[in-house]
Amino acid sequence: MAHAHPHPHSSGHDSHNGHDSHNGHDSHNGHDNFEALGGSGAPDGSGGQDRHRHQGGHSHSGAHAHSGDTVDGQAEILDLDAEVLAEHLASVTAWLPTGTPPRRIVDLGCGTGAGTFALLDRFPEADVTAVDFSAAHLQRLREKACARGVDGRIRTVQADLDDTVWPDLGAPDLVWASASMHHMADPDRALRAVRDALAPGGLFVVLELAGFPRFLPENAPEERPGLEERCHAASERYHAEHVPHRGADWGPKLTAAGFTVEAERALTVNIEGSRDAAVGAYALGSLRRLRGTVADGLPAEDLAALDRLLDTDGPHSILGRDDLEVRTERTVWAVRRGA
């Protein structure tokens, strides 16, 4: 059972009251998130353009390359993020206070296309310009677009969004940035660039995550209970230094950049994965990435326990567990440029 619990905070057109209830497992159509959720999300979300080179993207912008990552490994985790969180991402796109359906959409930090395809599904008359730093991720996105028969509705643009001059994005009606803004070296400048690119009255959607997803019960593994939380504590110390904008309150930043906040929504995702092979693979890939960040900050006993979980041939492999779930929290801001 997958649940996404929205908590509307803001004024405006947030029409989502109550809970998103999803029966059964999340449908597996191919996002992001992740990301995220988000259309692009890696487990830290989806995919964002990692300008901090803790590297190197989710999903969601350039490549979030962590230690030991390969391009194929990054793309695989973005695709798993998309698959596991597909229904959740669809609920976000359905909630958007768009008014008139957009015809020109930009997905900033698109990764392998989680957000891009969710937006194409939600707005069948729209075309999407998918922007990312990674040529390999854009190639994967194009291949998926051809397989889905929507390649005529997608334009891909390889760009470094930390450059002072952005490529021409064509005055979009909607700009989507899932788990990518926190990777910008100068997010305030990036927000102003989005405002300048948007058509008058256009909508900008920022989807950001509170942290990496959790997968294990609190008492797991048996020989080192609480291991995952200790890994995340080490990760938070790392990211506080290397990705300082992760977890930021984007509302004031968006207002300072000249946007009007129409809606803000907090989402709690809890997906049971005991019978879902994709959740197991997502947990494995996510914890492998996490290991590359936290290895130097863990006690030897914790690192050894983590390695036993990651050993797919061993008796303690995470793939053999029947108690996995995906727990994560994300926030969406929908803001508008003045006419």
SULMOCOR-V55460 format. One record per residue. RES is the residue in one letter. D_FIRST is the distance of its C-alpha to the first C-alpha in Angstrom with 1 decimal. Layout:
RES;D_FIRST  RES;D_FIRST
This chain:
M;0.0  A;3.8  H;6.6  A;10.2  H;12.8  P;16.2  H;19.3  P;22.3  H;25.4  S;28.0  S;30.4  G;30.6  H;28.3  D;24.9  S;23.7  H;20.0  N;19.9  G;17.0  H;13.4  D;11.6  S;8.7  H;6.7  N;5.7  G;4.7  H;5.3  D;7.7  S;10.9  H;13.5  N;16.7  G;18.3  H;18.1  D;18.4  N;18.1  F;17.3  E;19.7  A;19.4  L;16.6  G;19.6  G;21.1  S;22.6  G;21.0  A;21.6  P;19.7  D;22.0  G;20.8  S;21.3  G;24.9  G;27.9  Q;31.5  D;32.6  R;36.0  H;36.2  R;36.3  H;34.3  Q;34.0  G;33.9  G;27.7  H;23.1  S;23.9  H;24.9  S;29.3  G;31.3  A;30.6  H;29.0  A;31.0  H;30.7  S;32.9  G;32.7  D;30.8  T;32.0  V;31.6  D;29.6  G;27.4  Q;26.8  A;26.0  E;23.6  I;21.5  L;21.6  D;20.5  L;17.5  D;16.7  A;16.9  E;14.8  V;11.8  L;12.1  A;13.4  E;11.3  H;11.8  L;15.4  A;15.9  S;15.0  V;17.7  T;20.3  A;19.8  W;20.6  L;23.7  P;26.9  T;28.9  G;31.3  T;33.1  P;30.9  P;31.9  R;33.9  R;34.5  I;31.6  V;31.8  D;29.0  L;30.5  G;29.3  C;27.4  G;26.8  T;25.8  G;24.7  A;21.1  G;22.4  T;25.2  F;23.3  A;20.8  L;23.9  L;25.7  D;23.0  R;23.0  F;26.8  P;28.3  E;31.8  A;31.5  D;32.7  V;31.3  T;33.5  A;31.4  V;33.1  D;32.6  F;34.9  S;33.9  A;35.7  A;33.5  H;30.3  L;32.0  Q;33.2  R;29.7  L;28.6  R;31.6  E;30.9  K;27.3  A;28.9  C;31.5  A;28.9  R;27.1  G;30.5  V;30.3  D;32.8  G;35.3  R;33.1  I;32.7  R;35.4  T;34.9  V;36.9  Q;37.4  A;38.3  D;38.4  L;37.2  D;39.3  D;42.4  T;44.5  V;44.8  W;41.7  P;41.9  D;42.3  L;38.9  G;40.5  A;39.8  P;36.1  D;34.7  L;31.4  V;30.9  W;27.4  A;27.2  S;23.9  A;24.4  S;28.0  M;30.1  H;30.0  H;31.6  M;34.6  A;37.8  D;38.9  P;35.9  D;38.3  R;40.4  A;37.4  L;36.2  R;39.8  A;39.8  V;36.7  R;38.4  D;41.5  A;39.7  L;37.8  A;39.5  P;40.7  G;37.9  G;35.3  L;31.8  F;30.6  V;27.0  V;26.4  L;22.9  E;23.2  L;21.1  A;21.8  G;21.7  F;20.2  P;16.5  R;16.0  F;14.5  L;16.2  P;16.3  E;19.3  N;21.4  A;21.1  P;23.0  E;25.1  E;28.4  R;27.6  P;25.0  G;23.9  L;24.8  E;22.2  E;23.2  R;26.8  C;26.1  H;24.7  A;27.7  A;30.0  S;28.2  E;28.6  R;32.3  Y;32.7  H;31.0  A;33.0  E;36.0  H;35.0  V;32.5  P;33.7  H;32.0  R;28.4  G;26.8  A;29.6  D;29.6  W;30.3  G;31.2  P;34.8  K;35.2  L;34.3  T;36.6  A;39.4  A;39.1  G;39.9  F;36.6  T;35.5  V;32.0  E;30.5  A;27.0  E;24.9  R;21.3  A;19.4  L;15.7  T;13.4  V;10.5  N;7.9  I;5.9  E;5.5  G;8.2  S;10.0  R;10.5  D;10.7  A;14.4  A;14.1  V;12.3  G;15.1  A;17.7  Y;16.5  A;16.8  L;20.2  G;21.6  S;20.7  L;22.2  R;25.2  R;25.8  L;25.5  R;28.0  G;30.5  T;30.5  V;30.6  A;32.7  D;35.8  G;34.3  L;32.9  P;34.9  A;35.7  E;33.7  D;30.4  L;31.2  A;31.9  A;28.6  L;26.8  D;28.8  R;27.9  L;24.2  L;25.2  D;27.5  T;25.7  D;28.5  G;28.6  P;27.1  H;25.0  S;23.3  I;19.9  L;19.1  G;19.7  R;17.2  D;14.2  D;13.0  L;12.2  E;9.7  V;10.6  R;12.0  T;14.5  E;16.5  R;18.5  T;21.0  V;22.3  W;25.9  A;27.4  V;31.2  R;34.1  R;37.5  G;40.3  A;42.1
